[in-house]
């Protein structure tokens, strides 16, 4: 069996219905993605992905951290400091098989540098920083123009296929349990209050944190099946109306509801951004799932080709997730 290495970059956080299966000439079905390095695993999404490798003995994990960073990481991971220069990135990537990038907003364009270094170092797989709303939806890009940088990275990756570098993009939409717990979905468990968009009937998909962890591991364990593919994953297909009913059942109480609209929320988000208030961006991110904007493609079950089967993932229960989150908050 071929021994391999993976490098995960974490700084901070496709044609529709078509999956490419092109493999480069030096990428074989027997290739394994095994040894893993992680850069800057202190971001919120980065922590979720890093957690996937805790106790995963089939992988050897190295965390790459900026030389100036004081971040600490769980035991069992090797930590390598880097100045993130191209030369040092190539050195860090040498012998690695995959790079997983979970960079935040300020690092989207830096990924091209990471990709170039990965090619120079002979890396087999690059997973760009998606793990969010549907970058391939023009409606999402209109709401969040900064996601154009993500799309550029996807296009850049395709130009590197001939060099031997393969790629996998993973879309999760919003995180279900995480966003339910912190109120991002419009539900405040502590106060039993909800803000419902457009009557709460829009249907979208959400992904639990553990589902993302399982997806990342599955991608690495299925290198041939996941090469050069856009993968949409989900835990549930639901609506705010269904979530409210599940929350009222789990808490045995009637919640207080405030009604709002997509137009009102988007206008508020844009106004805040115009004043330099970055919380406006969070409203627009929320709008990529909760909004009624046409062609958001936020329901990955209906609007895209769901990759759960490819990765061995199952859809989960709305009610069970809600009960788990409510129980943990009690």
C-alpha positions in Angstrom: 0.0 0.0 0.0 1.3 3.5 -0.9 2.0 5.7 2.1 0.7 9.2 1.7 0.5 12.6 3.4 -2.2 15.3 3.8 -1.8 18.9 4.6 -4.7 20.9 5.9 -4.6 24.7 5.9 -6.9 26.3 8.4 -6.7 30.0 8.9 -9.4 31.3 11.1 -13.0 29.7 9.3 -19.1 23.1 -10.9 -21.3 22.8 -13.3 -24.7 22.3 -11.7 -25.6 18.6 -11.3 -22.3 17.5 -13.0 -19.5 15.8 -11.2 -16.1 15.6 -13.0 -14.1 12.4 -12.6 -11.0 13.3 -14.5 -7.8 11.9 -12.9 -4.3 13.0 -13.8 -2.0 10.4 -15.3 0.1 10.2 -12.2 -2.9 9.8 -9.8 -3.8 6.1 -9.4 -6.8 4.4 -7.8 -4.3 2.9 -5.3 -3.2 6.4 -4.0 -3.8 6.9 -0.4 -4.3 10.1 1.5 -3.0 9.4 5.0 -0.6 11.8 6.6 -2.1 15.2 7.5 -0.8 18.6 8.3 -3.0 21.5 9.4 -2.3 25.3 9.2 -3.8 27.6 11.8 -6.4 25.3 13.2 -7.8 27.9 15.6 -10.7 29.2 13.4 -14.3 28.2 14.2 -14.7 25.9 11.1 -11.1 24.9 11.4 -11.7 23.5 14.8 -14.6 21.4 13.6 -12.4 19.9 10.8 -9.4 19.4 13.1 -11.7 17.6 15.5 -12.3 15.0 12.8 -8.8 13.7 13.2 -8.8 13.4 17.0 -8.5 9.7 17.6 -8.4 8.9 13.8 -5.3 6.6 13.9 -5.3 6.1 10.2 -4.0 9.6 9.7 -0.8 11.3 10.9 -1.5 14.9 11.6 0.8 18.0 11.6 -0.5 21.5 12.3 1.1 24.3 10.5 0.8 27.6 12.4 2.0 31.1 11.7 5.3 31.9 13.4 3.6 34.7 15.3 0.6 32.7 16.4 0.1 31.8 20.1 -2.7 29.2 19.2 -2.5 25.9 21.0 -3.8 22.6 19.6 -4.9 19.2 21.1 -2.3 16.6 22.0 -1.4 14.2 19.3 -0.8 16.7 16.5 2.7 17.8 15.5 2.9 21.6 15.3 5.1 23.2 12.6 5.6 27.0 12.5 5.7 28.8 9.2 6.1 32.3 7.8 3.8 31.4 4.9 6.2 32.5 2.3 6.0 30.6 -0.9 9.4 29.0 -0.3 8.4 27.8 3.2 5.0 26.6 2.0 6.7 24.4 -0.7 9.0 23.1 2.0 6.0 22.4 4.3 4.1 20.7 1.5 7.0 18.4 0.4 5.9 14.8 0.8 2.3 15.8 1.5 -0.6 14.3 -0.4 -3.4 16.7 0.3 -4.0 20.3 1.5 -7.3 21.2 3.1 -7.8 24.9 3.2 -10.3 26.4 5.7 -9.2 30.0 5.5 -11.5 32.7 6.5 -12.6 35.8 4.7 -9.2 37.5 4.6 -7.5 34.4 3.2 -9.6 33.4 0.2 -7.2 34.8 -2.4 -4.2 33.4 -0.5 -5.3 30.0 -1.6 -3.9 30.5 -5.1 -0.5 30.8 -3.4 -1.2 27.6 -1.5 -2.2 25.8 -4.7 1.0 26.9 -6.5 3.1 25.6 -3.6 1.1 22.4 -3.5 1.8 21.9 -7.2 5.5 22.6 -6.8 5.6 20.1 -3.9 3.8 17.3 -5.7 0.7 17.4 -3.5 -2.1 15.1 -4.8 -5.2 16.8 -3.5 -6.4 20.3 -2.6 -9.6 20.9 -0.7 -10.5 24.7 -0.9 -12.3 26.7 1.7 -15.9 26.2 0.9 -17.9 24.5 3.8 -20.7 27.1 3.5 -23.2 28.6 1.0 -23.4 27.6 -2.6 -20.6 29.5 -4.3 -21.8 28.3 -7.7 -25.2 30.1 -7.3 -25.2 33.5 -9.0 -27.8 34.6 -6.4 -25.4 33.8 -3.5 -22.6 35.7 -5.3 -24.9 38.7 -5.6 -25.6 38.6 -1.9 -22.0 38.0 -1.0 -19.7 39.4 -3.7 -16.6 38.3 -1.7 -17.5 34.7 -2.5 -16.4 35.5 -6.1 -12.9 35.0 -4.7 -13.9 31.5 -3.8 -15.2 30.9 -7.3 -11.9 32.1 -8.7 -10.1 29.6 -6.6 -12.3 26.8 -7.9 -11.5 27.9 -11.5 -7.8 28.1 -10.7 -7.8 24.6 -9.3 -9.2 23.3 -12.6 -6.2 24.8 -14.5 -3.9 22.7 -12.3 -5.4 19.3 -13.0 -2.9 18.6 -15.8 0.0 19.1 -13.3 -1.2 16.2 -11.2 -3.1 18.1 -8.5 -6.7 17.0 -7.9 -9.3 18.8 -5.9 -12.5 18.4 -4.0 -14.9 21.2 -3.0 -17.3 20.5 -0.1 -20.5 22.5 0.5 -22.4 22.2 3.7 -24.7 25.3 3.7 -25.1 26.5 7.3 -24.2 24.3 10.2 -27.4 23.0 11.8 -26.5 22.2 15.5 -23.9 25.0 15.7 -26.2 27.7 14.3 -29.1 26.5 16.3 -27.1 26.6 19.5 -25.8 30.2 19.0 -29.0 31.7 17.6 -27.8 32.2 14.0 -30.8 30.5 12.5 -33.1 33.0 14.3 -34.0 30.8 17.3 -33.1 31.8 20.8 -33.4 28.8 23.0 -32.9 30.6 26.3 -35.7 33.1 25.7 -38.0 30.9 23.6 -38.1 33.5 20.8 -37.8 33.2 17.1 -37.4 35.5 14.1 -39.1 33.9 11.1 -38.4 34.9 7.5 -41.2 35.1 4.9 -43.6 32.9 6.9 -40.9 30.2 7.5 -41.9 28.1 4.5 -38.7 28.2 2.5 -37.0 24.8 2.4 -33.2 24.5 2.6 -30.6 22.0 3.8 -28.3 22.2 6.9 -25.3 20.2 8.0 -24.4 19.1 11.5 -20.8 19.5 12.6 -20.2 15.8 12.9 -21.6 15.3 9.4 -18.9 17.6 8.1 -16.2 15.7 10.0 -17.4 12.4 8.5 -17.5 14.0 5.1 -13.8 15.2 5.3 -12.6 11.7 6.4 -14.7 10.1 3.7 -13.2 12.3 1.0 -9.7 11.4 2.1 -10.5 7.7 2.3 -12.1 7.7 -1.2 -9.4 9.6 -3.2 -10.4 8.2 -6.7 -14.1 8.6 -6.2 -13.8 12.2 -4.9 -11.2 13.6 -7.3 -12.1 16.8 -9.2 -15.6 16.9 -7.9 -18.0 19.4 -6.3 -19.6 17.7 -3.3 -22.8 19.0 -1.7 -23.6 17.4 1.7 -26.5 17.8 4.1 -27.8 16.5 7.4 -31.4 17.7 7.0 -33.8 19.2 4.5 -36.1 21.5 6.5 -37.7 25.0 7.0 -37.9 27.5 9.7 -41.5 26.5 10.2 -40.5 22.9 10.8 -37.7 23.9 13.1 -40.0 26.1 15.2 -42.4 23.2 15.6 -39.6 20.9 16.7 -38.3 23.5 19.2 -41.7 24.0 20.7 -42.1 20.3 21.1 -38.6 19.8 22.6 -39.0 22.7 25.1 -42.7 22.0 25.8 -43.5 25.6 25.4 -45.0 28.1 22.9 -42.4 30.4 21.5 -42.8 34.1 20.8 -42.4 34.8 17.1 -41.3 38.0 15.3 -42.0 38.0 11.6 -39.6 39.5 9.0 -38.9 39.3 5.3 -36.0 38.7 3.1 -36.2 42.2 1.6 -36.1 43.7 5.1 -33.2 41.6 6.3 -31.1 42.0 3.1 -31.6 45.8 3.2 -30.5 45.9 6.8 -27.4 43.8 6.1 -26.4 46.1 3.2 -27.0 49.2 5.2 -24.8 47.9 8.1 -22.1 47.0 5.7 -22.3 50.4 4.1 -21.5 51.9 7.5 -18.6 49.6 8.1 -20.5 47.3 10.4 -19.5 43.8 9.5 -22.4 42.2 11.3 -24.2 43.1 8.1 -22.3 40.3 6.4 -23.6 37.8 8.9 -27.2 38.8 7.9 -26.4 38.2 4.3 -24.8 34.8 5.1 -28.0 33.9 6.9 -30.0 35.1 3.8 -28.2 32.5 1.7 -30.3 29.8 3.4 -33.3 31.5 5.0 -34.1 34.0 2.2 -36.6 33.6 -0.6 -34.3 35.1 -3.2 -34.8 33.1 -6.5 -32.2 30.6 -7.5 -30.2 30.5 -4.2 -29.9 26.8 -4.7 -29.9 26.4 -0.9 -31.7 23.1 -0.9 -28.9 20.7 -1.8 -31.4 17.7 -1.9 -33.5 19.4 -4.6 -31.3 21.9 -6.3 -28.0 20.0 -6.5 -26.8 16.4 -6.8 -26.4 15.4 -3.1 -23.1 13.6 -2.4 -24.1 11.9 0.8 -24.3 8.5 -0.9 -20.8 8.8 -2.4 -19.4 9.6 1.0 -21.4 7.0 3.0 -23.5 9.7 4.8 -27.1 9.6 5.8 -29.7 12.3 6.2 -30.4 12.9 9.9 -33.5 13.7 12.0 -34.5 17.3 12.5 -36.2 16.4 15.8 -33.3 14.4 17.2 -30.8 17.2 16.4 -33.1 19.8 18.0 -33.6 17.6 21.1 -29.8 17.2 21.4 -29.1 20.9 21.1 -31.9 21.9 23.5 -30.7 19.2 26.0 -27.2 20.5 25.9 -28.4 24.1 26.5 -30.4 23.2 29.6 
